[in-house]
Amino acid sequence: MDVGIVTVGDELLSGDIENTNATWLCQSLTSRGAVPTRLIVVPDDTEAIAAEVRRLVDTTDAVIVTGGIGPTHDDVTMAGIAAALNRPLEEHEQALHWLETDGSYSADHLTREAATLPAGATAIRNEVGVAPGARVDRVYVFPGVPREMKAMFEQVAEAFSGASRHRRVLHVDEPESHLVDRFADVRDRFDVDVGSYPGGHVEVAIIGRNPAEVEAATEWLRERVDRVSPEDLTDPRDREEDADE
């Protein structure tokens, strides 16, 4: 299952706020076997949101959009989704009921703004905040506040699935450029992907759908590289080299 992610907010593009939602969503999707194939940041602009969502709907199995929902002037994500899917915006009865029952907006017009969703949307209740999210066909819209986004994702997490991926890690005491041929060999011999992440040493990840294939590829490469000694690994988590994702 391929998933596109759109995170919305001028504050993300300016660097004022770190985009932790993107990292969390990618990790959560990957752990469920879904594959994040695009990660896009857009401003609080209806046309920009609509353009990216429209493109992702045509190229992925599902789209997740976070940020820019609520009653204020820069909360234009729902309008962008509606434009992308050629739907009008309309007041959602269930969302309005939630907001009137246990919402916290002080003005009636703010409540109604937050309850305005694309026509035909299924509202997703905000269990730890106020503004509701929505599912519109294959597009899921969540708040930008991290704890609200996470709680809302968990309500629909079963919609995102795929074959599990298995991951093994080797810590290698060689320059990354010296390993290129061996990486090519292991990919030729085994049905796996190889990722390498240089730093104080090179962290090599062997990733695949078949756990036996991943194990075999890891053992093959383990015998052909100079590994970092355990005492030189300063982060205790590095010593758990063979944990799955």
N, C-alpha and C positions, 0 to 999 in steps of 0.2 A: 504494500500500500504506500503510494507516494503522497507526501503531504507538503504543501507550501505554507509558509508562515509569513505573515505581514505584521510588523510591529509599527504602531502609529504614534507619532509625537514629535513636535518640534524640539522638545527637550532632549530627545534621544539623539537627534541629528546635531544639536549644539554641543553634546557631550555633558550637559548638565546632570543627566541621570544615566547611570549605567544600565545597559539593556540586559538585565538578569533574566527577564521573562524569556528571551530568545534561547539562552543557554538551558534553562530549566525545561522548556518545551522540547527542545531537541533531545535532551537526555531522556525525558519521559516517553517521547514517541519511540526513540530507538530501543528503549528497554521493553517496549510492547511489540517490537518487531516491525513497526511502521518506519518508513524511510523519509526523513526530511530532505527534500530535494532543492528547495529554494528558501532563503531567508532574506527578507527585504525590509528595509526601514523607510517609511514615507512620512512626510510632514502632515500636519493637521489640515489637509486640503482634500476636499471632496473628489475632485477630478483625479488627483494622484492616487487616492485610495481605490477609486473605481477602476482605473486603468490597470493597476497591479492585480486586483482581485479578478478582474475579467480575464486577464492573461493566465493566471494560475488555475482558474476554473477549467480552462481549456487544456491544461497540460498536466494536472495532478488529479488524484482521486479525492482529495479533500483539502480545504483551505482553512487555516486558523488565523484570525485577525485579533490582535489585542490592542487595547488603548483607544481613547477618544470616544467612549460612550458615557452618557450622562446628560445633564440638563444645561450645561454652560455653552457659551458661544463657540468654543473651539472643539466641542464634542460633535464631530461631523462624521464619525465612522459609519453610523447606521445609514446616513444619507449616501455615503460612498458605496456601501453594499447594495442599497436599493438601486442606485444608478448602474452599478456593474451588472445587476441581474434584471434590469429593465422592469422594476417593480415600483409602485408608489409607496410612500411612507404612510402608515396609518396607526391610529391609536390601538394598542393591543390590550384587550379587556383584562386578561389575566395578569399581565404585567402591571397594569394600572391598579388592579385590586391589591396586588402585593405591596405596591408603593403606598397606597392609601391606608393599608392595614398596619404595616410595620416599617414604612419608610421614614426618612428623617429630613426630607426637604421641607423648608419652612413655607414655601409659596406653592399655591396650587398649580400655577403654570409650569413650575419646575418639575413637579411630579408628572404632569402630562407630557412634557418634553422627553423625560427619561423613559416614558412608556410608549414612545413612538418608534415603531419597528417597521422593517420592510413587510409589505403585504404577504401573508401566508407564512410568516416566521413562527417558529416554536420558541416561546420565551424560555430562558434558562434562569432559574431563580438564583439570586445573589444571596447566599447563605451567611456571608460574613461582611457584607457591605450593603449598598443600596441599589445602584443602577443594575437592572437585569441585563443578561446577555441574550443571545439568540442563536438559533440554528436556522439557516435559510438554505434549503437543499443540502449541498455539500459544503457550505460555508458556516463556520462556527465563529461567533463573535464574543470575546471575553473582555472584561475590564483590563485596564493597564496596571492597577494596583496589584502587586505580586500576590499577596495572600488571597485576594478575591479571584484573581485569574486561576491560581492553583486549585482553589476550592471548586470553581466552576468546571475546570477541566476534568476533575475527578468525577463529576456527575455524568460526563459523557465519554469517559475514557474507553469504555468498551467498544466504542465506534472505531477506534484506532488499533489495528492489529496487523500482524504479519508473521512470517517465520522468524523465530528467535535467532539472534546473532551471538556467536561465541567469540571471546576475545582473550588472547594471551599476550603477555608483555615480557620482553627481554630488555635488560639494561646493558648496553654495549659500550665498551671502552675503545671505540675506534671512531675516526672522523666519518661523518655521514657520507661524504663523497666517496669514501673507500668501500662503501657497502652496496653501491648501486647494482653491480653485477650479481651479487648474491641475492638481492631483493628480486631481481628479474628471474633468477633461477628458481626461487621458491614459488613465485607466481606461476611459472611455467610447469612446475612439477605438481602443484597442489591447487585446488579450487579455493583460494583465499585471496584476500586483499592484504596489503602491507602498508602500514603507515609509520613514518619516522619523525621524531620530534627532538631536535637537537637542543642542548643546553649545556650543563656541566658534563653530561654524557648524552648518548643517543638512546632515547626510549623508542623501542621498536614494538609496534602492535601488529599481531597477526589475527585477522578477523575473518570469520566465515560462518556459513549456515550449518555446516556439518561439524559437530564437535570432534569426531574422530579425525577428520581432515585437518582441523585446526591444530590438534595435538600432534599429528604427524609432521605438519609443516613446522611447528615450533621446535620439535626435537631435531628435525633436519637442520634448521638454522642455528639452533643452540650449539651444535657440534662444529659450526663453521665460523663462529665469531668469538672475539675476545670479550668476555662478559665482565661487568663491573663487580668487584668483590662485595659481598654483603655488608662488610664493615664500612665501606665507602658510601653507602646509601644513607643519606642523612635523614630522609623522611621515612618513618616507619611504614607508611603505606606502600612505598616502593618495594618493600620486601615481599609483599603479597603479589608475587609476579604472575600467578596463574589463576587469578580470580576472573570469573565471567563478568561481562558487562551487567 
